[in-house]
């Protein structure tokens, strides 16, 4: 066999071996490794609404503004609630006077001799004291509720974060429970990776995670915090008789279901701007 044939044979074997190695490496990377491009940056979003109804008189924030816990977001007209508080205070004083009068009357009757006043009159006076005391407690609760309503006319930020979807302006009517804006909690950012069910055996809680953002070359480090224990079964519909309505067709190509995996961010660069809803690549590094 000539030298050229031997060289071509060796070169062919080397190329075939390199192709097999590259193919095996690619298979391990795409099919056997615990990683996914289907990751999302998430954060806790607090929906802000009013606890009392009324016209909005002031809006003290702007959209996308950073606010601190306790900062005033907007104010509802206080006039109606301040009048209600004044009325509740007047009713409380009235019931306090009535309670004192009934108490003194009962004490005076108890001090009289049995030959002068009957036991029935004494019991009637004591019952009147009990009724007056209950009415005083009710008036006190009404006063506290009126004071709380006045306090709730000032809507404050429950957490430190960023104002988003600001949908309130001075002059708007704020209904109870109607969302007017949202605050994204600054300290609540985390990552959710949607892994195929075939990759779940490779995942363990507290495994090290590297997150690559699509918005740049920044790499975040974290660890697996938890793995979801359930996803929606799309074939588990109910029929008209509340019986299982299972799809009778079966596809030969079965796609692996995606399972959410929550990832805690261990180290977030100070100058990095995280945006909830953006995509990222999540790579798991299992513990030895």
ZIURSUL-V182998 format. One record per backbone hydrogen bond with DSSP energy under -1.0 kcal/mol. CO is the residue of the C=O (numbers start at 1). NH is the residue of the N-H. Records with the same first field share a line. If there is no record, write none. Layout:
CO = NH ; NH
//
This chain:
2 = 6
3 = 7
4 = 8
5 = 9
6 = 10
7 = 11
8 = 12
9 = 13
10 = 14
11 = 15
12 = 16
13 = 17
14 = 18
15 = 19
16 = 20
17 = 21
18 = 22
19 = 23
20 = 24
21 = 25
22 = 26
23 = 27
24 = 28
25 = 29
26 = 30
27 = 31
28 = 33
33 = 35
34 = 284
36 = 282
37 = 39
38 = 194
39 = 280
40 = 192
41 = 277
42 = 190
44 = 185
46 = 183
48 = 180 ; 181
50 = 177
54 = 174
55 = 77
56 = 171
58 = 75
62 = 65
65 = 163
67 = 161
68 = 71
71 = 157
73 = 60
74 = 155
75 = 57 ; 58
78 = 82
79 = 83
80 = 84
81 = 85
82 = 86
83 = 87
84 = 88
85 = 89
86 = 90
87 = 91
88 = 92
89 = 93
90 = 94
91 = 95
92 = 96
93 = 97
94 = 98
95 = 99
96 = 100
97 = 101
98 = 102
99 = 103
100 = 104
101 = 105
102 = 106
103 = 107
104 = 108
105 = 109
106 = 110
107 = 111
113 = 116 ; 117
118 = 122
119 = 123
120 = 124
121 = 125
122 = 126
123 = 127
124 = 128
125 = 129
126 = 130
127 = 131
128 = 132
129 = 133
130 = 134
131 = 135
132 = 136
133 = 137
134 = 138
135 = 139
136 = 140
137 = 141
138 = 142
139 = 143
140 = 144
141 = 145
142 = 146
143 = 147
144 = 148
145 = 149
146 = 150
147 = 151
148 = 152
151 = 154
153 = 76
155 = 73 ; 74
157 = 70
160 = 186
161 = 67
162 = 184
163 = 64
164 = 182
169 = 172
172 = 56
174 = 54
175 = 178
180 = 167
181 = 48
182 = 164
183 = 46
184 = 162
185 = 188
190 = 42
191 = 263
192 = 40
193 = 195 ; 261
195 = 259
196 = 199
199 = 202
200 = 203
204 = 207
207 = 224
208 = 285
209 = 222
210 = 283
211 = 220
212 = 281
218 = 213
220 = 211
221 = 266 ; 267
222 = 209
223 = 264
224 = 206
226 = 262
233 = 236
237 = 245
239 = 242
243 = 239
257 = 197
259 = 195
260 = 228
261 = 193
262 = 225 ; 226
263 = 191
264 = 223
269 = 272
275 = 278
278 = 41
279 = 214
280 = 39
281 = 212
282 = 36
283 = 210
285 = 208
//
